[in-house]
Amino acid sequence: MSLRTLPLLMINMGGEMLYILDQRLRAQNETDDKIQKGWSDADRKRVMNDIVGVMFSKAFLEELMQPQDTYSHQALRYLLTRLAHTSIMRLNSTSIDRLYDLMTMAFKYQIALCPRPRDILLVSFNHMDGVRELVKDNPRLVNLINEAQRLIIEMFTPLSDGEFQLIRQTLLTFFQDTHIRVSVFLKENLQNADGSFVMPTSGTVPHGSEVPGLIRYFNTRGRVVRRREFVTGGSYTRPVRDASFDVSGDRVTRLGINMYGESSHTPEDTHTSRSSTHTCKREQVSDEPNPLAKVELNLLAKLMGQMEVWDSVGADGGMGVNLFPSDQEEEDTRFSVEDEVFCVVNIQAVKVDTELTRIAAEFTDQDAAERPGDKGEDLLAMMDEL
Amino acid sequence: MYHREKSIQLKSSASALYNNLSVLRLAPRSLTHFAVVHANVVNLVSASWDGLNYSHRQLQSKEGNVATSSSLIMQAAWCVLPSRDLLVVTSQKGIQMYESDGSIMVYWHALDTPETPTAKAIFARGIAAVRDKYICVGVSSGAVLVFDVPSKGSNITLSEVLEEHTEAVTDMASECSGSAEYIADLVSADDSGLLCVWKSGGDFQLLNKIPGFDMSCSSVKLWKGTVIAAYGTGQIRLYEGVTGILHAEVNAHARWIYSLDIAPFTGLLLSAAEDSFVRVWHLNPAPENNSVEIEHLYNECVTDTQICGAKFCDGDGYAFAVTGYDLSEIIRYTQA
C-alpha cells in the first residue's frame, strides 16, 4: 500500500525507544544496586546523544524517505536494535524484546486512536519535540532534530487526507494481530484485558469535522429548508483549535508525548505481557523477509556505521544493561489488573528466548534453502543472534 | 430494533480497509457468503441460513513475482451479473476475478507498475457490477477500468478505460434498485471527494461530475437515481445523480466513515465508521418536491471496534453484518 511509512515508523518507534531508555537509565542511576553501577547521568546523556545523533542524521533519514514498502517486524526490530547499539550501551535479548514490544504497542495505540489520519504527523512531531527535550543541552542535536523535522514537514504536509489514510491503513496492517498488554495502558484503562484498545465515544471531533447529530435538508436552489437532530449515542464536542504542523507549536493531541516523563519514572510503566499464542501469530505476519528490504537494510546499517562493533558485542567495552530486571518485574504484579496473567509472563520471560531461538532457526533454514549466497543473509543471520 | 446474534468466526482478522466486507446471498442453496480481507488473504465463509453450518476458505494473493513481498489486498467483493456471480479481488498488483466460491480464477489483470518505485502507491480499489455484463474497477491513478464479461467462460476483456478522476478511486457503486427507469447506472468516487455519474453501454457516458471539497469519499451508493456518499469528515450527502442537486447533508459520524450499504427493497441505509458506531437510516423518495428524505432510525455501538465493513445480509435490511480492524469475527445483527 503506501510507500511512505518507513520514516514515520522510525521516528515514532525510535522516539518511544528513547523515552523508555531515558527513563530506564535514570532508574538504573537511582537504584542503590551496585551490580548495575556505572550508569551516571553523564553516561545516560552520552547514550541519548549517540542514538539521537544517528537517528536524526540527514543521510539516514533521506534513505528512509526513499519510496519503499514497509519492512517486516524482524527487519525493523533489527534496525532499531542497531540504533540502540550505536551507543556504548548493550542490551540483552530479553530487554530488546520487551523494548520492541513497548515501542510497538505505544505506536499502534497512537495510530489507532489519532482522530484523523493526518494526526499521525502530529504524533510524530510530539515524538520529535519530546526527544529534543531529552537532548536540549546539546545544540548540535537540537539543530539536527529541527532539520529532520523540516524534512518530514516537506515530505508529508502536502499529502492529501486520502494519502494519509492509506499511510494509516498500511501501518495498521503492519501492527495487525499484535495484542501485547502493557501495564501502563491497562492501569490507565486505555487497554482491555484481551489487548484491544479502549475506543472512546466522547471527546472532540477532529478539526474540520462536525459534531454528529444533525441532518440538514436543502431545496433545489441549495438553501437549507429544514434541520432535524437525532440521538447519536456518543457525546462529542467541537475542537477548540487546530494543531500546529510547524517545527514548533501546540500539537493539541497528547498522543506521542513522553508518558514516561519526570513525574512517573517508576518501573511498572514498562511492563508488558503477552500470551504464547500471540507470539506465534505475530511472527507469522513478519515471516516473509523482503529481499529488497534486505539490501536496503545493509545500506542503512552502513549509514549507521560501526559495522565492526556488531561482530564483537560484549567484547568491545560497551556497557551491558538489563532494562527490565526481574526483581522489579515481580514487584510490578501488585499494579496489575489480573495477577495470574502477569505470573504467566514471568515464566514467559525465560521462555521467550527459546521461542525466539526456534523462530530464528526457522529463518536461517528458510533463508539458506531459498536464497543461497544472498548478501542480505548476513544481516538477517545477525538478527537471529540477537 | 436490531439485536446481536451469534458471531461468525474468521480464520484471520479484518484489515483496516474501506468496505472490508462483502455479502452474497444464494437463495437457491439457502447460503450466505461473506468475504473479508486480511492483509494478503481473503477470508471466505459460507453460512447456512439456519446458522448450523459454516465452511471456510482462504484465498492468497499469489499473483506477480512470488519472491518479492506478497502484495496486499485492497478489496474483495462479489459482482452479481444476471448470468453469473464473480468474486473480484483487487490488490497492489492487479485485479483477480474468481468463480463466486473462490475455487477457480477466471481472469487476471495486471496493473502497470514502474520499474523503480515512485512515492505514489499503486493499487486497484472500488468494484461494481453494472447492468448485464460489465464489471468496473477503480485504480489508484484515478482510472476506471470497464471489463466486458461473457455469460460464461474466461474470455473477459478490458473494453474501456474511463479517465475522469485525477485522484485514487475509493469506491464505486451501480444502481441497486433493479429498476431500468433511472438513467444513471454507475457512480465512482475518489480521494478528493469527486463523484462521477455514468451511463453504461458500448461506450460509457459521463452524465455528471459532482465536485468534492478535498475530503475523501470513502464509500458510495446509488439508489433510485440518488447518490449517497460518505466522507472522511463523518458526513453523508445525498445528491440527485443526474443533476448533482444536494438533497441533504448529515453529520453522521465523529470519525472517518468506512462503509455504506442500501437495502434496495426498503430503502434502509447502513453507515459505519471508525468511531465504533453503526447507524441505520431510512431513505424516502419525495416525488412531490423532486427530493429524497433521510431519517435516522437506529444506532449500534460495537464497543472498542474500529469498524471497517458493514453490509445488510438481505434486500429488506432485516439483518446486517459488521467487521472491525483486528477483529477475527463477523458480528451479526437481526431485527427483533
Interface residues (C-beta under 8 A of the other chain):
Chain A: M1 S2 L3 R4 P67 Q68 D69 A112 P115 R116 P117 S160 D161 G162 E163 Q165 L166 R168 Q169 T170 L172 T173 Q176 D177 H179 N192 S196 F197 V198 M199 T201 V205 P206 G208 S209 E210 V211 P212 G213 L214 I215 R216 Y217 F218 N219 T220 G222 R228 F230 V231 T232 G233 G234 Y236 V285 E288 N290 P291 L292 A293
Chain B: S12 S13 S15 A16 L17 H38 A39 A67 T68 S69 S70 L72 M74 Q92 P117 T118 A119 K120 A121 F123 E167 A168 T170 D190 D191 S192 D214 M215 S216 S218 G232 T233 G234 Q235 I245 L246 H247 A248 E249 V250 N251 A252 H253 A254 R255 W256 D275 S276 F277 N289 N290 S291 E293 I294 E295 H296 N299 C301 T303 D304 T305 Q306 Y325 D326
